[in-house]
């Protein structure tokens, strides 16, 4: 799930299926890559996926689910890197969630994670610049240089994600 050791941060998602009648696996897998069904504030549309895992809970044919995931990979082929041949995984657990008949969980390794990291870094820079709350940490033994090191590490991580975003399907 992580082709690069430093780019190991995942975007989780969850699709609840509230349909009481016959549901369609196609509509579920469509919603898997929808921004409304992920737990982070990021836009998946123009980003690259290194890997994607879909975990289905409920009664379904594993072959049918895997076929729909292959179709989704074809649909979003420009968003998946080509140099990882089998970068989608599926798992089916026949035990449904407690209150519903079906659910779908996703774990995505994508360059979209850089968006929340950038937001966090901007907030962190403001806090360090104005020295907000730093006294709580320095009283416990931390040094200001440790905050600067953390900021530099996050800067380097964002640069790596941006580089992979820019190169896209080229390894």
C-alpha positions in Angstrom: 0.0 0.0 0.0 3.0 2.3 0.3 5.3 2.5 -2.7 7.5 5.1 -1.0 8.5 4.8 2.6 7.9 8.5 3.4 4.5 8.7 1.6 2.7 6.3 3.9 -0.3 8.5 4.9 -3.7 7.2 4.0 -7.1 8.8 3.3 -9.8 6.7 4.9 -13.4 6.7 3.7 -16.7 5.1 4.5 -19.8 4.6 2.4 -23.0 3.7 4.2 -25.7 2.0 2.2 -29.1 3.1 3.4 -31.0 1.5 0.5 -33.7 -0.9 1.8 -34.4 -2.3 -1.6 -32.0 -3.9 -4.0 -28.8 -2.0 -3.9 -26.3 -1.8 -6.8 -22.6 -2.5 -6.2 -22.0 -0.1 -9.1 -23.5 2.9 -7.2 -21.5 2.0 -4.1 -18.2 1.8 -5.8 -19.0 5.1 -7.6 -19.4 6.7 -4.2 -16.1 5.2 -3.0 -14.1 8.0 -4.8 -16.5 10.8 -3.8 -15.1 13.6 -1.7 -18.2 13.4 0.5 -17.3 9.9 1.7 -13.8 10.5 2.9 -12.7 11.6 6.4 -10.3 14.4 5.3 -11.0 17.7 3.6 -9.3 17.1 0.3 -10.3 16.9 -3.4 -9.6 13.5 -5.0 -10.5 14.6 -8.5 -7.2 15.9 -9.8 -4.9 13.8 -7.6 -3.1 10.5 -8.1 -3.7 7.3 -6.4 -0.8 5.0 -5.5 -3.0 2.3 -4.1 -6.7 1.9 -3.1 -8.2 -0.7 -0.8 -12.0 -1.3 -0.6 -13.5 -3.4 2.3 -17.1 -4.4 1.8 -19.2 -5.7 4.7 -22.4 -7.6 3.9 -23.7 -10.3 1.7 -22.2 -9.9 -1.8 -20.5 -12.0 -4.4 -16.7 -11.3 -4.1 -16.3 -11.8 -7.9 -19.0 -9.1 -8.6 -17.4 -6.7 -6.2 -13.9 -7.2 -7.7 -15.3 -6.7 -11.2 -16.8 -3.4 -10.2 -13.5 -2.3 -8.6 -11.7 -3.2 -11.8 -14.3 -1.1 -13.7 -13.6 1.8 -11.3 -9.9 1.5 -11.9 -10.6 1.7 -15.7 -12.9 4.7 -15.2 -10.2 6.5 -13.1 -7.2 5.2 -15.0 -5.8 8.7 -15.4 -5.8 9.0 -11.6 -4.1 5.7 -10.8 -0.3 5.5 -11.3 0.5 3.0 -14.1 3.8 1.8 -12.7 2.0 -0.2 -9.9 0.2 -2.9 -11.8 -2.3 -4.2 -9.3 -2.8 -1.2 -7.1 -6.4 -1.9 -6.1 -7.3 -4.4 -3.4 -10.7 -5.7 -2.3 -11.8 -7.5 0.8 -15.3 -8.9 1.5 -16.5 -9.6 5.0 -19.8 -11.4 5.0 -20.7 -10.2 8.5 -22.8 -6.9 8.0 -22.4 -3.9 10.2 -24.7 -3.9 13.2 -27.4 -1.5 12.0 -27.2 -1.8 8.2 -27.1 -4.6 5.7 -24.0 -3.3 3.9 -21.1 -0.9 4.2 -18.0 0.0 2.3 -14.7 1.2 3.8 -11.9 2.7 1.7 -8.2 3.2 2.4 -6.6 5.4 -0.2 -2.9 6.2 -0.6 -3.2 9.3 -2.7 -1.4 12.6 -3.3 -4.6 14.3 -2.1 -3.3 14.0 1.4 -1.0 16.9 0.8 -4.0 19.3 1.0 -4.8 18.7 4.7 -1.1 18.6 5.4 -0.7 22.1 3.8 -3.6 23.4 5.9 -2.0 22.0 9.0 1.4 23.4 8.2 0.0 26.9 7.6 -1.8 26.8 10.9 1.4 25.5 12.6 3.5 28.3 11.1 1.1 30.9 12.5 1.1 29.3 15.9 4.9 29.2 16.0 5.3 32.7 14.6 3.1 34.2 17.3 4.5 31.7 19.9 1.0 30.7 20.8 1.0 28.0 23.5 4.7 27.3 23.1 5.4 28.1 26.7 3.5 24.9 27.7 5.9 22.8 25.7 9.1 24.7 26.6 8.3 24.5 30.3 8.3 20.7 29.9 11.7 20.7 28.3 11.1 21.1 24.6 13.2 23.6 22.6 12.0 26.0 19.9 14.4 24.3 17.5 12.3 21.1 17.8 9.3 23.1 16.4 11.4 24.3 13.5 12.6 20.8 12.8 9.0 19.5 12.7 8.1 22.3 10.3 11.0 21.5 8.1 10.1 17.8 8.0 6.5 18.6 7.0 7.8 20.9 4.3 10.0 18.2 2.9 7.1 15.7 3.0 4.9 18.1 1.1 7.6 18.6 -1.5 7.8 14.9 -2.0 4.0 14.7 -2.5 4.1 17.6 -4.9 6.9 16.0 -6.8 4.9 12.8 -7.2 1.9 14.9 -8.2 3.9 16.7 -10.8 5.5 13.6 -12.3 2.2 11.7 -12.2 2.4 8.4 -14.0 6.1 8.5 -14.5 7.9 6.6 -11.8 
